[in-house]
Amino acid sequence: MYFDDLNEVKVLGNLTNDPELRFTPSGAAVLNFSLATNRRYKQGETWSDEVTYHNVVVWGTLAQGLATRAKKGTRVLVDGRLQTRTWDGPDGKKNYKTEIVGSNVLLLDRYNKDVTDAAATGGMPTPAAPKAKAAALLEDMPEMSGSDGIIDPDDLPF
């Protein structure tokens, strides 16, 4: 049995800086940004966080749309593929850069949100942020709440 090769990546994280929109000489839009993802693990009795930074590049109309809506701290889900570029530096040294070429990017935050928390935590949201968002959503949707009109945000899956 033969299987085709697979080069597929999916990352969920926060933008570490404002995206940079540029245009190639032929007029194609290209957007570059860095995304921080967090892995939480237990080491003995202590919980530790490990942040990984990913370089992302997006092309075309998707790049132009994201450039106006995504800012530092915005939470996004990126689908794409890995690509490694190589070039010779001015010193003759071979340079490598691995990046995610995004084919689909989903904004999970409003683009005009206050990003001071994300900036203060290195691009990662504070643990209380999802609970506060869930509580705010429930206030706007009473029909989604329990029989007594209250849902504990800790019971929500996000």
Secondary structure as the mmCIF struct_conf table of DSSP 4:
data_model
#
loop_
_struct_conf.conf_type_id
_struct_conf.id
_struct_conf.beg_label_comp_id
_struct_conf.beg_label_asym_id
_struct_conf.beg_label_seq_id
_struct_conf.end_label_comp_id
_struct_conf.end_label_asym_id
_struct_conf.end_label_seq_id
STRN STRN1 VAL A 9 LEU A 15
BEND BEND1 THR A 16 ASN A 17
STRN STRN2 GLU A 20 PHE A 23
TURN_TY1_P TURN_TY1_P1 PRO A 25 SER A 26
STRN STRN3 ALA A 29 GLN A 43
TURN_TY1_P TURN_TY1_P2 GLY A 44 GLU A 45
STRN STRN4 THR A 46 TRP A 59
HELX_RH_AL_P HELX_RH_AL_P1 GLY A 60 ARG A 69
TURN_TY1_P TURN_TY1_P3 LYS A 72 GLY A 73
STRN STRN5 ARG A 75 ASP A 88
TURN_TY1_P TURN_TY1_P4 PRO A 90 ASP A 91
BEND BEND2 GLY A 92 GLY A 92
STRN STRN6 LYS A 94 LEU A 107
BEND BEND3 ASP A 109 ASP A 109
TURN_TY1_P TURN_TY1_P5 TYR A 111 ASN A 112
BEND BEND4 LYS A 113 LYS A 113
HELX_RH_AL_P HELX_RH_AL_P2 THR A 116 ALA A 120
TURN_TY1_P TURN_TY1_P6 THR A 121 GLY A 123
HELX_LH_PP_P HELX_LH_PP_P1 MET A 124 THR A 126
TURN_TY1_P TURN_TY1_P7 PRO A 127 PRO A 127
HELX_RH_AL_P HELX_RH_AL_P3 ALA A 128 ASP A 140
HELX_RH_3T_P HELX_RH_3T_P1 PRO A 142 MET A 144
BEND BEND5 SER A 145 SER A 145
TURN_TY1_P TURN_TY1_P8 SER A 147 ASP A 148
BEND BEND6 GLY A 149 GLY A 149
HELX_RH_3T_P HELX_RH_3T_P2 PRO A 153 ASP A 155
BEND BEND7 LEU A 156 LEU A 156
#
